[in-house]
Amino acid sequence: MIKTRLVGLLSHAKKYIVYTILWQWVALLSQVLAVFSIADLLERVIYQSVTAAVVERTIITLILVVIVRFSCERMGARSSYLACVDVKRILREKIYEKMLKLGASYKEQVSSSEVVQVSTEGVEQLETYFGKYLPQLFYSLIAPLTLFAILCRVSIKASVVLLICVPLIPISIVVVQKIAKKLLNKYWSIYTGLGDSFLENLQGLTTLKIYQADQQKADEMDVESQNFRRITMKVLTMQLNSTSVMDIVAYGGAAVGMAVALSEFLKGNISISGTICIVLLASEFFLPLRLLGSFFHIAMNGMAASDKIFKILDLPEPQTGDKNLPDDSLDISFKNVHFAYEENREILKGIDLYLPAGSFVSLVGESGCGKSTIAGIISAKNRGFTGEITIGGVSLSEVNESDLMKHVVLVRHNSYLFKGTVEENLRMAKPDATEEEMKAVLKKVNLLGFLQTQDGLQTKLLEKASNLSGGQCQRLVIARALLYDAAVYIFDEAASNIDVESEELIMDVIHELAKNKTVLLISHRLANVVESDQIYFLKNGEIQEHGKHEELMQKDGEYRHLYESQMALENYGRQVNRDV
């Protein structure tokens, strides 16, 4: 069972596989030498013709054999290690490179949990495939032929019988393989599904606790775990049964060979030493293949994992252009743009909008109307749209994604902050940023004073910056975006779900940024978009109204109704707070 594509992907390991086989073969030859020496000594003892020189020669031979076998074991283990030492690194690099090629929209084709699982557990399985299984496979073919070539001079009949019995083990392996392949594919499907559920429930644990739905999800995971346990037990049962079959074939074949050798001895066709050699070496015809059977199950698991890996590596890469955007201010134009996440659920229904270079444009509307989808399309997170989109006069489909990322920055309400220091998170935007530049952007978002009470730029952040408040996290995210100094900024609810003070600070920064950058602000709170150069009101995936705030208020349409409703609610809330 050799997967040529997998071997070709890691062709550098071939020489170490050859070295491993060579050391195993040398160890076998030394063992044969030891057996012949012992057999010769026993025959001399039986016939009382042993001499001190013979004993001395046998002892020296055995000592040399022990040294050779020890050396071969060490060198074989080293070659095996070297055969698989780079497997994990190379495969993980290939998977990561594929994720980079898939770009920001990779989640449209594969889940993050599946990528993580095949990059960890799946790759670990393939380490055994290269380090153990492949060398053992070839050695299992060489060893019986080597022994046959040696023992046929002792007894051709016994040697032929042993050699004929050897293929019974590969036949049993092939039969098992046909059963195991389907079973292991199902095993990996259930395994990755369980991983998806676990990751999702872990990320949403706080929400589950709040709504007391944690027990429900725990029960659901129990069911999935039971399914995984059952499929695991089926795999283990299959492995145990196949191992038993291979044991019967191996030891049964060796017993048949021994019986033939004893029969030939009783007929006087072979000597005592020859009989002893065949009896002692009969099992060596089968043990390499028997050991191969032990590695076979791990290799099959690795093959199932490799199918998952190649499924990811074979994902179609999005069509990206090779054009670069101009370095000056950029305008953005949408003409009759349609988009659907699912075939029967269209999100955008012929959108037309225009963001002039250096303008401050806002996108508003009720939840689910397609605002974030537009932000995702501009930032290449969502693909598969139809219509015409241009940035700086260049069609979005023709723009190189890396260059697009240099010119467009998307800031969401949940943009990721990495575990590490504040400085490390800021340097993601500009690796060569000076301390003064970093402090300047932190000052703009009114975060520098707080950090100076901590450890400054070396302030430690926990995972997702959970040791900062929501407002502080969002301000740090915006500071990082400001340091990047892009031509286009998209703020997707960047001032939502935070305290009023932080919201006002963030809006001040956005208004200041809009003086010399192209800014698209997506906000559910209309009070934040009043000063926009242009406001687009979305409803059900269509532009219902657009214009300046005053113009939209005069139209007395959907925008005015929503704005007045929000203002009335906010005024009521402020009145209640004063009364309290």
C-alpha positions in Angstrom: 0.0 0.0 0.0 2.0 2.9 -1.3 0.5 6.3 -2.0 2.7 7.6 -4.8 1.5 11.2 -4.5 2.3 11.3 -0.8 5.8 9.8 -1.4 6.3 12.2 -4.2 5.4 15.1 -2.0 8.0 14.1 0.5 10.6 12.6 -1.9 13.5 13.8 0.2 12.7 11.0 2.7 13.4 8.3 0.1 17.1 8.0 0.8 16.5 7.5 4.6 13.9 4.8 3.8 16.6 3.0 1.7 19.1 3.4 4.6 16.6 1.9 7.0 16.0 -1.1 4.8 19.7 -1.6 4.3 20.4 -1.7 8.0 17.6 -4.1 8.6 19.0 -6.3 5.8 22.5 -6.3 7.3 21.0 -7.2 10.7 19.2 -10.2 9.1 22.4 -11.4 7.5 24.2 -11.2 10.8 21.4 -13.2 12.4 21.7 -15.9 9.7 25.4 -16.0 10.4 24.8 -16.5 14.1 22.2 -19.3 13.5 24.6 -21.2 11.2 27.4 -20.8 13.8 25.1 -22.1 16.6 23.8 -25.0 14.4 27.3 -26.0 13.4 28.4 -26.0 17.1 25.3 -28.1 18.1 26.0 -30.6 15.4 29.6 -31.0 16.5 28.5 -31.4 20.1 26.0 -34.2 19.1 28.7 -36.0 17.1 31.3 -35.2 19.8 33.6 -33.5 17.4 33.7 -30.1 19.1 37.1 -28.4 19.7 38.2 -25.4 21.7 38.9 -23.6 18.4 35.3 -24.2 17.2 33.9 -22.9 20.5 36.2 -19.9 20.4 35.2 -19.1 16.8 31.5 -19.4 17.6 31.8 -17.1 20.7 33.7 -14.5 18.7 31.1 -14.8 15.9 28.2 -14.3 18.3 29.9 -11.3 19.9 30.4 -9.7 16.5 26.8 -10.5 15.6 25.6 -8.8 18.8 27.7 -5.7 18.0 26.5 -5.6 14.4 22.9 -6.0 15.3 23.1 -3.4 18.0 24.7 -1.0 15.5 22.2 -1.8 12.9 19.3 -1.2 15.3 20.8 2.2 16.3 21.5 3.2 12.7 18.1 1.9 11.5 16.3 3.8 14.3 18.2 7.0 13.3 17.4 6.5 9.6 13.8 5.9 10.5 13.8 9.1 12.5 15.4 11.1 9.7 12.9 9.6 7.3 10.0 11.2 9.2 11.7 14.2 10.9 10.6 16.6 8.2 7.3 15.0 7.4 5.3 16.9 10.0 6.9 20.2 9.2 6.6 19.9 5.4 3.0 18.7 5.5 2.0 21.5 7.9 3.8 24.0 5.7 1.9 22.7 2.7 -1.4 23.0 4.4 -0.6 26.5 5.7 0.6 27.6 2.2 -2.7 26.3 0.8 -4.6 28.3 3.4 -2.7 31.4 2.2 -3.5 30.6 -1.4 -7.2 30.2 -0.5 -6.9 33.6 1.0 -9.2 35.4 3.4 -12.2 33.5 2.0 -10.8 30.0 3.0 -13.7 29.4 5.4 -16.1 29.3 2.5 -14.5 25.9 1.6 -13.2 24.3 4.7 -13.7 24.7 8.5 -10.9 25.8 10.7 -11.3 22.9 13.0 -10.8 20.4 10.2 -7.7 22.1 9.1 -6.4 22.0 12.7 -7.2 18.3 13.1 -5.6 17.1 10.0 -2.6 19.3 10.7 -2.1 17.7 14.1 -3.5 14.2 14.5 -3.5 13.4 10.8 0.1 14.4 10.2 1.2 12.5 13.3 -0.3 9.3 11.8 1.8 9.9 8.6 5.0 10.1 10.6 4.6 6.4 11.4 3.8 5.7 7.7 7.1 7.1 6.6 9.3 6.2 9.5 8.0 2.6 10.0 5.6 1.3 7.5 7.3 2.0 4.2 10.7 0.7 5.3 9.1 -2.4 6.7 7.1 -2.9 3.5 10.1 -3.2 1.3 12.2 -5.1 3.9 9.3 -7.6 4.2 9.8 -8.4 0.5 13.5 -8.6 0.6 13.9 -10.7 3.8 12.0 -13.9 2.6 13.9 -13.8 -0.8 17.2 -13.4 1.0 16.4 -16.4 3.4 15.2 -18.5 0.5 18.4 -17.8 -1.4 20.4 -19.0 1.6 18.3 -21.9 2.8 17.5 -23.4 -0.6 21.1 -24.8 -0.5 20.2 -26.6 2.7 16.7 -27.9 1.7 15.1 -26.7 -1.5 11.8 -28.4 -0.6 11.5 -26.7 2.9 12.6 -23.4 1.5 10.0 -23.5 -1.3 7.2 -24.4 1.1 8.2 -21.4 3.4 8.3 -19.1 0.4 4.9 -20.2 -0.9 3.3 -19.6 2.5 4.7 -16.0 2.8 2.2 -14.4 0.3 -0.7 -15.5 2.5 0.0 -12.6 4.8 -0.1 -9.9 2.1 -3.3 -11.4 0.8 -4.8 -11.2 4.2 -3.6 -7.5 4.5 -5.2 -6.7 1.1 -8.5 -8.2 2.3 -8.3 -6.2 5.5 -7.5 -3.1 3.6 -10.7 -3.2 1.6 -12.7 -3.5 4.8 -10.7 -1.0 6.7 -10.6 1.8 4.1 -14.3 2.5 4.3 -14.4 2.1 8.1 -11.5 4.5 8.6 -12.9 7.1 6.3 -16.1 7.0 8.4 -13.9 7.2 11.6 -12.3 10.4 10.4 -15.6 12.0 9.3 -17.0 11.4 12.8 -13.8 12.5 14.4 -13.7 15.8 12.5 -17.4 16.3 13.2 -16.8 15.9 16.9 -13.9 18.3 16.7 -16.2 20.9 15.1 -18.7 20.6 17.9 -16.1 20.7 20.6 -14.5 23.9 19.2 -17.8 25.6 18.7 -19.0 24.8 22.2 -15.7 25.8 23.7 -15.8 29.2 22.0 -19.4 29.7 22.9 -19.1 28.4 26.5 -19.9 31.8 28.1 -23.0 32.2 26.0 -24.1 28.6 26.9 -23.7 29.3 30.6 -25.6 32.6 30.4 -28.6 30.9 28.8 -28.2 27.7 30.8 -27.9 25.7 27.6 -24.6 24.1 28.5 -26.2 20.9 29.7 -28.1 20.6 26.4 -24.9 20.9 24.4 -23.1 18.6 26.8 -25.8 15.9 26.1 -25.4 16.5 22.3 -21.7 16.0 22.6 -22.2 12.9 24.7 -24.2 11.4 21.8 -21.4 12.4 19.3 -18.8 11.0 21.7 -20.7 7.7 21.9 -20.8 7.6 18.1 -17.1 8.2 18.0 -16.5 5.5 20.7 -18.5 3.0 18.7 -16.6 3.6 15.5 -13.3 3.5 17.4 -14.3 0.1 18.9 -15.1 -1.1 15.4 -11.7 0.0 14.2 -10.0 -1.7 17.1 -12.0 -4.9 16.6 -11.1 -4.9 13.0 -7.4 -4.5 13.9 -7.5 -7.2 16.5 -9.2 -9.7 14.2 -6.8 -8.9 11.3 -3.9 -9.3 13.8 -5.2 -12.7 14.8 -5.5 -13.8 11.2 -1.9 -12.7 10.4 -0.6 -14.5 13.5 -2.3 -17.7 12.4 -0.9 -17.4 8.9 2.6 -16.4 10.1 3.1 -19.1 12.8 1.1 -21.7 10.8 3.4 -21.1 7.8 6.5 -21.3 10.0 5.2 -24.6 11.6 4.6 -26.1 8.1 8.1 -25.2 7.1 9.6 -26.7 10.2 7.6 -29.9 9.7 8.9 -30.2 6.2 12.4 -29.7 7.4 12.0 -32.4 10.1 10.5 -34.7 7.5 13.5 -34.2 5.2 15.9 -34.8 8.2 14.2 -38.1 9.1 14.5 -39.1 5.4 18.2 -38.3 5.7 18.0 -35.6 3.0 19.4 -32.8 5.3 21.9 -32.7 8.2 21.2 -31.9 11.8 22.8 -28.4 11.4 20.7 -27.8 8.3 17.5 -28.8 10.1 18.4 -26.5 13.1 19.0 -23.6 10.7 15.6 -24.0 9.0 13.8 -24.5 12.3 15.4 -21.4 13.8 15.0 -19.2 10.7 11.6 -20.4 9.5 9.8 -17.7 11.6 12.1 -15.0 10.0 10.3 -15.6 6.7 7.1 -14.4 8.3 8.0 -12.0 11.1 8.8 -9.0 8.9 5.4 -9.3 7.3 3.8 -9.9 10.7 5.4 -6.7 11.9 4.3 -5.0 8.7 0.8 -6.0 9.7 1.2 -4.2 13.0 2.3 -1.0 11.2 -0.4 -1.5 8.6 -3.3 -0.4 10.8 -1.5 2.9 11.7 -0.6 3.3 8.0 -4.2 2.8 7.0 -5.2 5.5 9.5 -2.6 7.7 8.0 -3.9 7.0 4.5 -7.4 8.1 5.6 -5.8 11.2 7.1 -3.9 11.8 4.0 -7.1 11.7 2.0 -8.3 14.6 4.2 -5.0 16.4 3.7 -5.1 16.1 -0.1 -8.8 17.1 0.0 -7.7 20.4 1.5 -4.6 20.7 -0.8 -6.9 20.1 -3.8 -9.4 22.7 -2.9 -9.9 25.1 -5.9 -8.1 28.3 -5.4 -10.0 31.5 -6.0 -9.3 33.3 -9.2 -7.2 36.3 -8.3 -5.7 38.8 -10.7 -2.1 40.0 -10.9 -2.8 43.8 -11.0 -1.7 46.2 -8.3 -3.8 49.1 -7.0 -2.6 52.7 -7.4 -0.8 54.1 -4.4 -2.9 57.2 -4.1 -6.4 57.6 -2.7 -8.8 54.9 -4.0 -12.4 55.1 -4.9 -14.7 52.0 -4.8 -17.6 51.3 -7.2 -20.4 48.7 -7.1 -22.6 48.1 -10.1 -25.4 45.6 -10.1 -23.6 43.4 -7.6 -25.4 40.1 -6.5 -24.2 37.7 -3.9 -25.5 34.5 -2.2 -24.1 32.4 0.5 -26.4 29.6 -0.5 -28.0 28.9 -3.9 -31.6 29.8 -2.8 -30.7 32.6 -0.4 -29.6 35.7 -2.2 -28.1 38.3 0.1 -27.3 41.2 -2.2 -29.8 41.9 -5.0 -28.2 44.3 -7.5 -26.3 46.7 -5.3 -25.1 50.0 -6.8 -23.0 52.2 -4.6 -20.0 54.5 -4.9 -17.3 55.6 -2.5 -15.3 58.5 -3.9 -11.6 58.6 -3.0 -11.0 60.4 0.3 -14.8 60.3 1.2 -16.6 59.2 4.3 -19.5 56.9 3.3 -21.8 55.0 5.7 -23.8 51.9 5.2 -26.8 51.4 7.5 -29.8 49.2 7.7 -31.4 46.6 9.9 -29.5 43.4 10.9 -29.2 40.9 8.1 -29.7 43.3 5.2 -26.2 42.6 3.7 -24.0 45.4 5.2 -21.2 43.0 6.5 -21.4 41.0 3.3 -20.4 44.1 1.3 -17.5 44.7 3.7 -16.5 41.0 3.2 -16.6 41.3 -0.6 -14.4 44.4 -0.6 -11.8 42.8 1.7 -11.9 39.5 -0.3 -13.5 37.4 2.6 -16.5 36.8 0.4 -16.1 35.7 -3.2 -18.5 34.4 -5.9 -20.3 37.7 -6.4 -21.6 38.8 -9.8 -21.6 42.3 -11.2 -18.9 44.8 -11.4 -16.7 46.0 -8.6 -13.8 48.4 -9.1 -11.2 49.8 -6.7 -9.1 52.7 -7.9 -10.4 51.9 -11.4 -9.2 48.3 -11.3 -11.7 45.4 -11.4 -11.7 43.6 -8.0 -11.4 40.2 -9.7 -8.2 41.4 -11.4 -6.5 42.7 -8.2 -3.8 40.6 -6.5 -5.1 39.7 -3.1 -1.9 40.5 -1.3 -1.9 43.9 -2.9 -5.6 44.4 -2.0 -4.7 43.7 1.7 -2.0 46.4 1.5 -4.6 49.0 0.5 -7.8 47.9 2.4 -8.1 47.4 6.1 -11.2 45.8 7.6 -11.9 46.5 11.3 -14.7 44.5 12.8 -16.2 44.6 16.3 -14.5 41.3 17.0 -11.2 41.7 15.2 -8.6 39.4 16.7 -5.9 40.3 19.2 -3.2 37.7 19.7 -1.7 36.5 22.9 1.5 38.3 23.5 2.4 41.9 24.2 0.8 45.1 22.9 3.9 45.8 20.9 3.8 42.5 19.2 0.2 43.1 18.2 1.0 46.5 16.8 4.0 45.3 14.9 1.7 43.0 12.9 0.6 46.1 11.1 4.1 47.6 10.7 7.0 45.4 11.7 9.5 48.3 11.5 7.4 50.8 13.5 9.3 52.9 15.9 8.3 53.2 19.6 7.2 56.8 18.9 4.9 55.7 16.1 3.3 53.1 18.3 2.8 55.5 21.1 1.3 58.0 18.8 -1.4 55.7 17.5 -2.1 54.6 21.1 -2.5 58.2 22.1 -4.9 58.8 19.3 -7.3 56.2 20.7 -6.7 57.3 24.3 -5.1 54.1 25.3 -1.5 55.2 26.0 -2.3 56.6 29.5 -3.8 53.3 30.6 -0.9 51.3 29.2 1.7 53.5 30.9 0.1 52.5 34.3 0.8 48.9 33.3 4.0 47.8 31.4 3.7 50.2 28.5 4.2 48.5 25.1 5.3 45.4 26.9 1.9 44.9 28.6 0.9 41.3 28.3 -2.3 40.3 26.6 -4.0 37.0 27.3 -5.8 35.0 24.5 -8.1 37.4 22.7 -6.9 40.1 25.0 -9.4 38.9 27.6 -7.6 40.9 30.3 -8.7 44.2 28.6 -12.2 45.6 28.6 -14.2 45.5 25.4 -13.7 49.2 24.7 -9.9 48.9 25.3 -9.7 45.9 23.0 -11.5 47.8 20.2 -9.4 50.9 20.7 -6.2 48.7 20.4 -7.6 47.1 17.3 -8.1 50.6 15.7 -4.6 51.7 16.9 -3.2 48.7 15.0 -5.2 49.6 11.9 -4.1 53.3 12.1 -0.4 52.1 12.2 -1.0 50.2 9.0 -1.7 53.4 7.2 -3.9 52.0 4.3 -5.8 53.9 1.6 -9.2 52.4 2.5 -10.6 51.7 5.9 -13.8 49.7 6.5 -15.2 49.8 10.0 -17.8 47.1 10.4 -19.7 47.9 13.6 -16.3 48.9 15.1 -18.0 51.0 17.8 -20.7 48.5 18.8 -21.0 46.5 22.0 -18.7 48.9 24.0 -19.1 51.6 26.6 -20.3 55.1 25.6 -16.9 56.7 26.3 -15.0 54.3 24.1 -17.6 54.6 21.3 -17.2 58.4 21.3 -13.4 58.1 21.2 -13.6 55.6 18.3 -16.0 57.8 16.4 -13.7 60.8 16.9 -10.8 58.8 15.5 -12.9 57.6 12.5 -14.0 61.2 11.7 -10.4 62.4 11.9 -9.2 59.5 9.6 -11.9 60.3 7.1 -10.3 63.7 6.4 -7.6 62.1 4.2 -8.7 58.4 3.7 -11.5 56.6 2.0 -13.7 55.4 4.9 -16.7 53.0 4.8 -18.5 53.0 8.1 -21.0 50.2 8.8 -23.1 51.0 11.9 -26.5 50.0 13.3 -26.5 53.3 15.3 -27.5 56.1 13.0 -26.3 58.9 15.3 -22.8 57.8 14.3 -23.3 58.4 10.5 -24.9 61.9 10.6 -21.7 63.6 9.4 -21.1 61.2 6.5 -20.6 62.5 3.0 -23.0 59.9 1.7 -25.3 57.4 3.5 -26.6 54.2 1.9 -29.7 52.6 3.5 -30.0 48.9 2.8 -33.1 46.8 3.2 -33.5 43.2 2.1 -30.3 43.3 0.1 -31.2 46.4 -1.9 -30.3 50.1 -1.6 -33.5 51.7 -0.6 -32.2 55.3 -0.1 -29.0 57.2 -0.3 -27.8 60.7 0.2 -26.6 63.0 3.0 -28.3 62.9 6.4 -30.3 66.0 5.8 -31.5 64.8 2.4 -32.6 61.4 3.8 -34.5 63.1 6.6 -36.4 65.2 4.1 -37.4 62.2 2.1 -39.4 60.9 5.1 -38.6 57.3 4.2 -37.2 54.2 5.9 -34.0 56.0 7.1 -35.9 58.8 8.8 -38.2 56.4 10.5 -35.3 54.3 11.9 -33.3 57.4 12.9 -36.2 58.9 14.8 -37.0 55.6 16.5 -33.4 55.3 17.7 -33.3 58.9 18.9 -36.6 58.4 20.8 -35.3 55.3 22.4 -32.0 56.9 23.4 -33.7 60.0 24.8 -36.0 57.7 26.8 -33.0 55.8 28.2 -31.2 59.0 29.2 -34.3 60.3 30.9 -34.7 57.1 32.9 -31.0 57.3 33.9 -31.5 60.9 35.1 -34.6 59.9 37.1 -32.7 57.0 38.7 
